[in-house]
Amino acid sequence: MTIRVLVADDQAVVRDGVVLLLSSADDMEVVGEAGDGRTALRLAAELRPDVALVDLRMPELDGAGLTAEVAAAGLGVPVLVLTTYADDDAVLPALRAGAVGYLTKDVTGEALLAAVRDVAAGRTVLDPAVQRRLVQLVVSEPDPAAGQAPGAAPPPSSPPAFPAEPPPEAGGLTRREVDVVRLVAQGLNNRQVAKEMVVGEATVKTHLNHILAKLAMEDRSALIAWAWRHGLADPTGR
């Protein structure tokens, strides 16, 4: 099957290079090019590509805005962001708008082609630096023990303050499964999740298998991205 790709980037030299790379793959076809977000949105509606590969910083409509418009219009076109930026102000709006992939422009050509194939197949792709940053954003909360008097006993530990019921964004997950998602999105491994939830590691693994099956995902990276898009990446669901 040939993967039909729309490429949107306001820098012509970058756009030309990406188009050349994609066109060199036997299983890909570039069906449209755009130098601004509005043109990209129009082409996405007209062409219905399998993947829209978009930059974040574009005139008329930026990448996050384009992603949100594509989702709101129900076009069914998955957006893979390819950008220079990996800061909070770039990553979070794009993921919350519905981007299913986020790569920085220092990615290799081989990795970019693989990412396009993954997104076309319904998988989520996150640059390793972005994954690390998402985890840091959650785990870098102020230490409640900071400022304690020397020798003072640490405050007693308590279970995570998760809401009693799963939010409507939870995609059919149970409350316990949502708890697991929130802890995984904080960067905890299975052993740490088990400790927080006071269950065995086997139970956590079972929950994760059920979660990935329900959401049709393959790995933790996809789950973390999904958690951020749906407001489940911190214990309060903000």
KANORSUL-V174341 format. One record per residue. N is the residue number from 0. PHI is phi in whole degrees, -180 to 180 (NA if undefined). OMEGA is omega in degrees with one decimal (NA if undefined). Layout:
n = <N & N>
phi = <PHI & PHI>
omega = <OMEGA & OMEGA>
This chain:
n = <0 & 1 & 2 & 3 & 4 & 5 & 6 & 7 & 8 & 9 & 10 & 11 & 12 & 13 & 14 & 15 & 16 & 17 & 18 & 19 & 20 & 21 & 22 & 23 & 24 & 25 & 26 & 27 & 28 & 29 & 30 & 31 & 32 & 33 & 34 & 35 & 36 & 37 & 38 & 39 & 40 & 41 & 42 & 43 & 44 & 45 & 46 & 47 & 48 & 49 & 50 & 51 & 52 & 53 & 54 & 55 & 56 & 57 & 58 & 59 & 60 & 61 & 62 & 63 & 64 & 65 & 66 & 67 & 68 & 69 & 70 & 71 & 72 & 73 & 74 & 75 & 76 & 77 & 78 & 79 & 80 & 81 & 82 & 83 & 84 & 85 & 86 & 87 & 88 & 89 & 90 & 91 & 92 & 93 & 94 & 95 & 96 & 97 & 98 & 99 & 100 & 101 & 102 & 103 & 104 & 105 & 106 & 107 & 108 & 109 & 110 & 111 & 112 & 113 & 114 & 115 & 116 & 117 & 118 & 119 & 120 & 121 & 122 & 123 & 124 & 125 & 126 & 127 & 128 & 129 & 130 & 131 & 132 & 133 & 134 & 135 & 136 & 137 & 138 & 139 & 140 & 141 & 142 & 143 & 144 & 145 & 146 & 147 & 148 & 149 & 150 & 151 & 152 & 153 & 154 & 155 & 156 & 157 & 158 & 159 & 160 & 161 & 162 & 163 & 164 & 165 & 166 & 167 & 168 & 169 & 170 & 171 & 172 & 173 & 174 & 175 & 176 & 177 & 178 & 179 & 180 & 181 & 182 & 183 & 184 & 185 & 186 & 187 & 188 & 189 & 190 & 191 & 192 & 193 & 194 & 195 & 196 & 197 & 198 & 199 & 200 & 201 & 202 & 203 & 204 & 205 & 206 & 207 & 208 & 209 & 210 & 211 & 212 & 213 & 214 & 215 & 216 & 217 & 218 & 219 & 220 & 221 & 222 & 223 & 224 & 225 & 226 & 227 & 228 & 229 & 230 & 231 & 232 & 233 & 234 & 235 & 236 & 237>
phi = <NA & -88 & -89 & -92 & -121 & -104 & -113 & -128 & -159 & -79 & -92 & -59 & -67 & -69 & -60 & -63 & -66 & -65 & -61 & -62 & -62 & -64 & -69 & -77 & -85 & -65 & -104 & -131 & -140 & -84 & -98 & -165 & -133 & -144 & -106 & -150 & -68 & -66 & -63 & -63 & -64 & -63 & -68 & -62 & -71 & -78 & -96 & 47 & -68 & -76 & -146 & -107 & -100 & -127 & -85 & -86 & -91 & -138 & -71 & 72 & -154 & -77 & -62 & -67 & -65 & -61 & -60 & -64 & -66 & -61 & -67 & -65 & -80 & 65 & -75 & 69 & -104 & -72 & -105 & -112 & -84 & -128 & -147 & -80 & -98 & -134 & -85 & -57 & -68 & -97 & -67 & -63 & -61 & -67 & -68 & -67 & -74 & 119 & -60 & -100 & -152 & -147 & -128 & -96 & -75 & -89 & -67 & -76 & -60 & -62 & -68 & -66 & -61 & -63 & -66 & -62 & -64 & -63 & -64 & -62 & -87 & 93 & -99 & -95 & -127 & -128 & -58 & -53 & -65 & -70 & -57 & -62 & -68 & -62 & -65 & -62 & -61 & -85 & -86 & -92 & -65 & -56 & -75 & -63 & -85 & -63 & 87 & -69 & -65 & -54 & 85 & -72 & -71 & -66 & -63 & -63 & -75 & -141 & -62 & -56 & -84 & -83 & -60 & -69 & -121 & -66 & -71 & -64 & -80 & -75 & 64 & 84 & -75 & -76 & -58 & -66 & -68 & -64 & -58 & -63 & -58 & -63 & -71 & -62 & -66 & -84 & 93 & -79 & -86 & -59 & -63 & -69 & -62 & -60 & -65 & -64 & -93 & 58 & -137 & -83 & -61 & -62 & -66 & -62 & -61 & -63 & -57 & -62 & -61 & -66 & -62 & -63 & -67 & -63 & -94 & 57 & -117 & -109 & -154 & -65 & -58 & -63 & -66 & -63 & -62 & -63 & -61 & -68 & -67 & -109 & 70 & -109 & -90 & -138 & -58 & -93 & 74 & -67>
omega = <178.7 & 179.1 & -178.3 & -172.4 & 170.6 & -179.2 & 179.6 & 178.2 & -176.6 & 177.3 & -173.8 & -176.9 & 177.1 & -179.3 & 179.6 & 179.7 & 178.9 & 179.3 & 179.3 & 179.4 & -178.2 & -178.6 & 179.6 & -179.6 & -177.4 & -174.5 & -178.5 & 177.2 & 175.7 & -175.0 & 179.5 & 177.8 & 179.3 & 178.4 & 176.7 & -174.3 & -178.8 & 177.1 & 179.5 & 179.2 & 179.2 & -179.9 & 178.1 & 179.6 & -177.4 & -170.3 & -177.1 & -179.9 & 177.3 & 178.8 & 170.3 & -179.5 & -169.4 & 172.1 & 178.4 & -176.3 & 178.5 & 176.1 & 178.4 & -178.5 & -177.3 & -174.5 & 178.9 & 177.9 & 176.7 & 179.1 & 179.8 & 179.8 & 178.3 & 179.7 & -178.0 & -179.6 & 179.3 & -176.3 & -179.4 & -180.0 & 179.1 & -177.4 & 173.7 & -179.2 & 173.9 & -170.8 & 176.2 & -167.8 & 175.8 & 179.1 & -176.1 & -176.6 & 177.9 & -173.4 & -171.4 & 178.2 & -179.3 & -179.9 & 179.6 & 177.7 & 176.8 & 177.2 & -179.1 & 177.0 & -179.6 & 179.4 & 172.7 & -170.8 & 173.0 & 177.7 & 177.6 & 177.8 & 179.5 & -179.7 & 178.5 & 177.7 & 178.5 & -179.8 & 178.1 & 178.7 & -179.6 & -178.9 & 178.1 & -179.9 & 177.1 & 180.0 & 177.7 & -179.3 & 176.8 & 173.2 & -179.6 & 179.4 & 178.7 & 177.2 & -179.2 & -178.0 & 178.3 & 178.3 & -179.4 & -178.7 & -178.1 & -172.2 & -178.3 & 174.2 & 178.7 & 179.2 & -178.8 & -179.8 & -178.5 & 177.9 & 177.7 & 176.3 & 178.8 & 177.6 & 179.9 & 179.9 & 178.6 & 179.8 & -179.0 & 178.9 & 179.1 & 179.5 & 178.0 & -176.7 & -180.0 & 175.3 & -176.7 & -177.8 & 177.5 & 179.2 & -178.5 & -179.3 & -169.4 & 173.6 & 177.5 & 178.2 & 174.6 & 179.3 & -179.0 & 178.4 & 175.8 & 176.4 & 179.2 & -179.5 & -178.0 & 179.9 & 176.7 & 179.6 & 175.1 & 177.2 & -179.0 & 173.9 & -175.4 & -179.6 & -179.3 & 176.7 & 179.7 & 179.9 & -179.6 & -175.5 & 179.9 & 175.8 & 178.0 & 178.6 & 179.2 & 178.0 & 178.0 & 179.8 & 178.1 & 177.3 & -178.0 & 178.6 & 179.0 & -179.5 & -178.1 & 178.6 & -179.2 & -176.4 & -180.0 & 179.1 & -175.4 & -174.0 & -177.8 & -179.0 & 179.3 & -178.7 & 179.3 & 178.9 & 179.3 & 179.8 & 179.1 & -179.3 & -174.5 & 174.6 & -179.1 & -172.9 & 171.5 & -172.3 & -177.8 & -179.6 & -179.9 & NA>
